[in-house]
Amino acid sequence: MNAFNGTMNDEQCFNHELSIGVDLDNQTYTELFRSTAKEILQITGAKTFLDCGGGVGAYTQAMLEHNVECTYVDLSKIHGEYVTRKITRNDNTTLQVFIKDFTTTKWKTFDLVASIEVMEHIEDDKLIPFLTNIKCKYFHFSSTPNKTDFDEAWGHINIKSENEWVALFEQCGFKLDRKMSLPTSWSLLFAK
């Protein structure tokens, strides 16, 4: 089992991501998150950001480029080490990197929390307390609604429709602010 709850190990998951271009050296991928950060900051004006399950750190990197105080967390040691090694920041930015389960940690208050293509890997019994207790103004969320033959290996154990995710977030004290088109066509922005 890996940090994603799948049958591949963490190194296999990481190498698969790199093989499909999920990589800070892939300009197309990093530009997607630069566009995402620009759009989300125009809406939220966020100054503090928590990237839950931040993977290779593209969203964190993009937020740092806008001088946002960033906290990155991922359960995968390989991802955390990659982020520590690869992310660049200027003297005006703050970055904290944690390698741990974001659902079991008590976090400070953030302007913006994001979880992009992560929550389909986590059961509701862990998500509900996390979402209920997280203190933030906005939550940027994306989780694939599509089932594939690769789900078991990749650890997709909690795939829901958009309406099911909205209901879960509402149960935890959030309100759907708007649908977003970045970084995926099924992205949602919630307010709390």
Contacts in CASP RR format, 6 or more apart in sequence:
PFRMAT RR
TARGET T0000
AUTHOR 0000-0000-0000
METHOD contacts of the structure
MODEL  1
MNAFNGTMNDEQCFNHELSIGVDLDNQTYTELFRSTAKEILQITGAKTFL
DCGGGVGAYTQAMLEHNVECTYVDLSKIHGEYVTRKITRNDNTTLQVFIK
DFTTTKWKTFDLVASIEVMEHIEDDKLIPFLTNIKCKYFHFSSTPNKTDF
DEAWGHINIKSENEWVALFEQCGFKLDRKMSLPTSWSLLFAK
1 7 0 8 1.000
2 8 0 8 1.000
2 9 0 8 1.000
2 10 0 8 1.000
2 12 0 8 1.000
2 13 0 8 1.000
2 76 0 8 1.000
2 155 0 8 1.000
3 10 0 8 1.000
3 13 0 8 1.000
3 74 0 8 1.000
3 75 0 8 1.000
3 76 0 8 1.000
3 77 0 8 1.000
3 79 0 8 1.000
4 10 0 8 1.000
4 13 0 8 1.000
4 76 0 8 1.000
4 121 0 8 1.000
4 154 0 8 1.000
4 155 0 8 1.000
5 121 0 8 1.000
5 122 0 8 1.000
5 155 0 8 1.000
5 157 0 8 1.000
6 13 0 8 1.000
6 121 0 8 1.000
6 152 0 8 1.000
6 153 0 8 1.000
6 154 0 8 1.000
6 155 0 8 1.000
6 157 0 8 1.000
7 152 0 8 1.000
7 153 0 8 1.000
7 155 0 8 1.000
8 16 0 8 1.000
8 153 0 8 1.000
8 154 0 8 1.000
10 76 0 8 1.000
10 77 0 8 1.000
10 78 0 8 1.000
10 79 0 8 1.000
11 78 0 8 1.000
13 76 0 8 1.000
13 154 0 8 1.000
14 76 0 8 1.000
14 78 0 8 1.000
14 79 0 8 1.000
14 82 0 8 1.000
17 23 0 8 1.000
17 55 0 8 1.000
17 56 0 8 1.000
21 28 0 8 1.000
21 29 0 8 1.000
22 29 0 8 1.000
22 55 0 8 1.000
22 56 0 8 1.000
22 58 0 8 1.000
23 29 0 8 1.000
23 56 0 8 1.000
24 30 0 8 1.000
24 56 0 8 1.000
24 57 0 8 1.000
24 58 0 8 1.000
24 61 0 8 1.000
24 82 0 8 1.000
24 86 0 8 1.000
24 87 0 8 1.000
29 58 0 8 1.000
30 58 0 8 1.000
30 61 0 8 1.000
30 62 0 8 1.000
32 58 0 8 1.000
32 182 0 8 1.000
32 183 0 8 1.000
33 58 0 8 1.000
33 59 0 8 1.000
33 61 0 8 1.000
33 62 0 8 1.000
33 183 0 8 1.000
34 62 0 8 1.000
34 65 0 8 1.000
35 182 0 8 1.000
36 59 0 8 1.000
36 62 0 8 1.000
36 182 0 8 1.000
36 183 0 8 1.000
37 59 0 8 1.000
37 62 0 8 1.000
37 63 0 8 1.000
37 65 0 8 1.000
37 66 0 8 1.000
37 68 0 8 1.000
38 62 0 8 1.000
38 66 0 8 1.000
39 180 0 8 1.000
39 182 0 8 1.000
40 46 0 8 1.000
40 112 0 8 1.000
40 114 0 8 1.000
40 138 0 8 1.000
40 140 0 8 1.000
40 180 0 8 1.000
40 182 0 8 1.000
40 189 0 8 1.000
41 63 0 8 1.000
41 66 0 8 1.000
41 68 0 8 1.000
43 138 0 8 1.000
43 177 0 8 1.000
43 178 0 8 1.000
43 189 0 8 1.000
44 111 0 8 1.000
44 112 0 8 1.000
44 137 0 8 1.000
44 138 0 8 1.000
44 189 0 8 1.000
45 111 0 8 1.000
46 63 0 8 1.000
46 68 0 8 1.000
46 110 0 8 1.000
46 111 0 8 1.000
46 112 0 8 1.000
46 137 0 8 1.000
46 138 0 8 1.000
47 68 0 8 1.000
47 69 0 8 1.000
47 111 0 8 1.000
48 68 0 8 1.000
48 69 0 8 1.000
48 70 0 8 1.000
48 71 0 8 1.000
48 109 0 8 1.000
48 110 0 8 1.000
48 111 0 8 1.000
48 112 0 8 1.000
49 60 0 8 1.000
49 63 0 8 1.000
49 68 0 8 1.000
49 69 0 8 1.000
49 70 0 8 1.000
49 71 0 8 1.000
49 110 0 8 1.000
49 111 0 8 1.000
49 112 0 8 1.000
49 113 0 8 1.000
49 114 0 8 1.000
50 71 0 8 1.000
50 73 0 8 1.000
50 102 0 8 1.000
50 107 0 8 1.000
50 110 0 8 1.000
50 112 0 8 1.000
50 113 0 8 1.000
50 114 0 8 1.000
50 136 0 8 1.000
51 57 0 8 1.000
51 59 0 8 1.000
51 60 0 8 1.000
51 63 0 8 1.000
51 70 0 8 1.000
51 71 0 8 1.000
51 72 0 8 1.000
51 73 0 8 1.000
51 114 0 8 1.000
52 73 0 8 1.000
52 102 0 8 1.000
52 113 0 8 1.000
52 114 0 8 1.000
52 115 0 8 1.000
52 118 0 8 1.000
53 73 0 8 1.000
53 74 0 8 1.000
53 75 0 8 1.000
53 79 0 8 1.000
53 102 0 8 1.000
53 115 0 8 1.000
53 118 0 8 1.000
54 60 0 8 1.000
54 72 0 8 1.000
54 73 0 8 1.000
54 74 0 8 1.000
54 79 0 8 1.000
54 83 0 8 1.000
54 116 0 8 1.000
54 118 0 8 1.000
55 74 0 8 1.000
55 76 0 8 1.000
55 79 0 8 1.000
55 80 0 8 1.000
55 82 0 8 1.000
55 83 0 8 1.000
56 79 0 8 1.000
56 82 0 8 1.000
56 83 0 8 1.000
56 86 0 8 1.000
57 72 0 8 1.000
57 79 0 8 1.000
57 82 0 8 1.000
57 83 0 8 1.000
57 87 0 8 1.000
59 114 0 8 1.000
59 116 0 8 1.000
59 183 0 8 1.000
60 70 0 8 1.000
60 72 0 8 1.000
60 83 0 8 1.000
60 87 0 8 1.000
60 95 0 8 1.000
61 87 0 8 1.000
61 88 0 8 1.000
63 70 0 8 1.000
64 70 0 8 1.000
64 87 0 8 1.000
64 88 0 8 1.000
64 89 0 8 1.000
64 90 0 8 1.000
64 93 0 8 1.000
64 95 0 8 1.000
67 90 0 8 1.000
67 92 0 8 1.000
67 93 0 8 1.000
68 93 0 8 1.000
68 112 0 8 1.000
69 93 0 8 1.000
69 94 0 8 1.000
70 93 0 8 1.000
70 94 0 8 1.000
70 95 0 8 1.000
70 96 0 8 1.000
71 95 0 8 1.000
71 96 0 8 1.000
71 98 0 8 1.000
71 107 0 8 1.000
71 110 0 8 1.000
72 80 0 8 1.000
72 83 0 8 1.000
72 87 0 8 1.000
72 95 0 8 1.000
72 96 0 8 1.000
72 97 0 8 1.000
72 98 0 8 1.000
73 97 0 8 1.000
73 98 0 8 1.000
73 99 0 8 1.000
73 100 0 8 1.000
73 102 0 8 1.000
73 105 0 8 1.000
74 80 0 8 1.000
74 83 0 8 1.000
74 98 0 8 1.000
74 99 0 8 1.000
74 102 0 8 1.000
75 99 0 8 1.000
75 100 0 8 1.000
75 101 0 8 1.000
75 102 0 8 1.000
76 99 0 8 1.000
77 99 0 8 1.000
79 99 0 8 1.000
80 97 0 8 1.000
80 99 0 8 1.000
83 97 0 8 1.000
84 97 0 8 1.000
87 95 0 8 1.000
89 95 0 8 1.000
98 105 0 8 1.000
102 130 0 8 1.000
103 122 0 8 1.000
103 126 0 8 1.000
103 127 0 8 1.000
103 129 0 8 1.000
103 130 0 8 1.000
104 126 0 8 1.000
104 130 0 8 1.000
106 133 0 8 1.000
107 134 0 8 1.000
107 135 0 8 1.000
108 135 0 8 1.000
109 135 0 8 1.000
109 136 0 8 1.000
110 134 0 8 1.000
110 135 0 8 1.000
110 136 0 8 1.000
110 137 0 8 1.000
111 136 0 8 1.000
111 137 0 8 1.000
111 138 0 8 1.000
112 136 0 8 1.000
112 137 0 8 1.000
112 138 0 8 1.000
112 139 0 8 1.000
112 140 0 8 1.000
113 134 0 8 1.000
113 136 0 8 1.000
113 138 0 8 1.000
113 139 0 8 1.000
113 140 0 8 1.000
114 139 0 8 1.000
114 140 0 8 1.000
114 141 0 8 1.000
115 139 0 8 1.000
115 140 0 8 1.000
115 141 0 8 1.000
115 142 0 8 1.000
115 143 0 8 1.000
116 140 0 8 1.000
116 141 0 8 1.000
116 142 0 8 1.000
116 183 0 8 1.000
116 184 0 8 1.000
116 187 0 8 1.000
117 142 0 8 1.000
117 143 0 8 1.000
117 144 0 8 1.000
117 184 0 8 1.000
118 143 0 8 1.000
119 127 0 8 1.000
119 141 0 8 1.000
119 143 0 8 1.000
119 158 0 8 1.000
119 165 0 8 1.000
120 143 0 8 1.000
120 144 0 8 1.000
120 155 0 8 1.000
120 156 0 8 1.000
120 157 0 8 1.000
120 158 0 8 1.000
120 159 0 8 1.000
120 160 0 8 1.000
121 155 0 8 1.000
121 156 0 8 1.000
121 157 0 8 1.000
121 158 0 8 1.000
122 157 0 8 1.000
122 158 0 8 1.000
123 157 0 8 1.000
123 158 0 8 1.000
124 158 0 8 1.000
124 168 0 8 1.000
127 158 0 8 1.000
127 168 0 8 1.000
128 168 0 8 1.000
128 171 0 8 1.000
128 172 0 8 1.000
131 139 0 8 1.000
131 168 0 8 1.000
131 169 0 8 1.000
131 172 0 8 1.000
131 173 0 8 1.000
131 174 0 8 1.000
132 172 0 8 1.000
132 173 0 8 1.000
134 192 0 8 1.000
135 192 0 8 1.000
136 192 0 8 1.000
137 191 0 8 1.000
137 192 0 8 1.000
138 177 0 8 1.000
138 189 0 8 1.000
138 190 0 8 1.000
138 191 0 8 1.000
138 192 0 8 1.000
139 169 0 8 1.000
139 174 0 8 1.000
139 189 0 8 1.000
139 190 0 8 1.000
139 191 0 8 1.000
139 192 0 8 1.000
140 180 0 8 1.000
140 187 0 8 1.000
140 188 0 8 1.000
140 189 0 8 1.000
141 165 0 8 1.000
141 169 0 8 1.000
141 187 0 8 1.000
141 188 0 8 1.000
141 189 0 8 1.000
141 190 0 8 1.000
142 183 0 8 1.000
142 184 0 8 1.000
142 186 0 8 1.000
142 187 0 8 1.000
142 188 0 8 1.000
143 158 0 8 1.000
143 159 0 8 1.000
143 160 0 8 1.000
143 165 0 8 1.000
143 186 0 8 1.000
144 156 0 8 1.000
144 159 0 8 1.000
144 184 0 8 1.000
144 186 0 8 1.000
145 159 0 8 1.000
145 160 0 8 1.000
145 161 0 8 1.000
145 162 0 8 1.000
145 186 0 8 1.000
146 159 0 8 1.000
147 156 0 8 1.000
147 159 0 8 1.000
148 156 0 8 1.000
150 156 0 8 1.000
151 157 0 8 1.000
151 159 0 8 1.000
160 168 0 8 1.000
162 186 0 8 1.000
162 188 0 8 1.000
165 188 0 8 1.000
166 176 0 8 1.000
166 188 0 8 1.000
169 176 0 8 1.000
169 188 0 8 1.000
169 190 0 8 1.000
170 176 0 8 1.000
173 192 0 8 1.000
174 190 0 8 1.000
174 191 0 8 1.000
174 192 0 8 1.000
175 190 0 8 1.000
175 191 0 8 1.000
175 192 0 8 1.000
176 188 0 8 1.000
176 189 0 8 1.000
176 190 0 8 1.000
177 189 0 8 1.000
177 190 0 8 1.000
177 191 0 8 1.000
178 188 0 8 1.000
178 189 0 8 1.000
179 187 0 8 1.000
179 188 0 8 1.000
179 189 0 8 1.000
180 187 0 8 1.000
180 188 0 8 1.000
180 189 0 8 1.000
181 187 0 8 1.000
END
